[in-house]
């Protein structure tokens, strides 16, 4: 039954308008209203609403409602319907396959046998093999393209800094803005299902894989910085390349 539901859900993306709407909502990494989605994809609001509700009904998007004006109380307007990517995963294999169980069994065996060092070394080598003869990534734009080609969903954000005791709020904000460096975060983890059960092992493997893929001595570096709902690894400019 689950495989049939997954097939039906993925089949809904064959419609080009529906697919554009889905890809736009997913790319934002936040709640998206009907008006915004319609304008971004160049379709009428009523058509966008129809397709967005279909995607939500199929479990590909999650829907809710909130006031997009940021105001509350009388005169704030009615809550608008908003959409985000569904947390559930969808996959189809014909005929049916169960690679997730195999991956979980291998991860469990590796964890119990203390094979994490060997696993991380193998992951780093695989990353280097995937990079092939290409030089290490030269900047975050190149890293973003490399990661996207491997199934990650990278996006840029400014690095966050701790509070500055002894400074007033405006001075601290100005100092943060001056010191902030861009960081690449991934909205997804290709190994999410297994990482949920074996986070140290799988997240460490993911880090090693990306170190090999991006290049160990390049202009960017990968490091661990877990955040709920996102990939555990972030990519930033290497400290040796910050001037």
Buried (B, 14 or more C-beta within 10 A) or exposed (E): EEEEEBEEBBEBBEBEBBBBBBEBBBEBBEBBBBEBBBEBBEBEBEBBBBBBBBBBEBBBBBBEEEEBEEEEEEEEEEEBBBBBBBEEEBEBEEEEEEEEEEBBEBBBEBBEEEBBEEBBEBBBEBBBEBBEEEEBBEEBEBBBEBBEEEEBBBBEEEBEBEEEEEEEEEEBEEEBEEEEEEBBBBBBBBBBBBBEEBEEBBBBBBBBBBBBBBBEEBBBBBEEBEEEEBBBBBBBBBEEEEE
